[in-house]
Amino acid sequence: MRVTSIPMAALLVGVLSGCGEAPPEPPPFKPMATTVELMHAIVDPAADVLWGSVGSIVTAEATEDFFPRTEEEWIAVENAAFVLMESGNLLMIGDRAQDTGEWMTMSRGLVDAGKLALDAARSRNPDQIFMIGGEVYAACDGCHQRYWVEGADPDGVAPAAP
């Protein structure tokens, strides 16, 4: 009897291990905005808040440094950083993702730059905000250099490279 129990046990393990299970359904994301709409309505305004929050105005008379001074101004920079960080994720969803290589890497670069901006805003460090503004710009520009083709299609991105 023991000889037949091994094949029966193997059969039982095979049946219980998921034989015939359907693959899990993809997440129920329903992207509504095109990449260009996302850029114009969400990413650009958030980047402008970050870039416009710290700097210097130089005139013949003096140099005036500006940076967030009130809690409300710092919170606005934090919020912009959150938007940039999560926008990178939005760019990886659905048809917005132009490929699974460089597009994803560059989108994660925006997530990472947004996180650095958030950390700098939370530490109330204007110098870090200024430096990270450059990283945000580099993340945006790198993607634009690779994918943006003015008037190429309604979504404003070039076809993925072969």
Helices and strands as residue ranges (DSSP letters): H 2-16, H 35-38, I 39-43, H 44-51, E 55-58, E 63-66, H 71-90, G 94-96, H 102-122, H 126-147
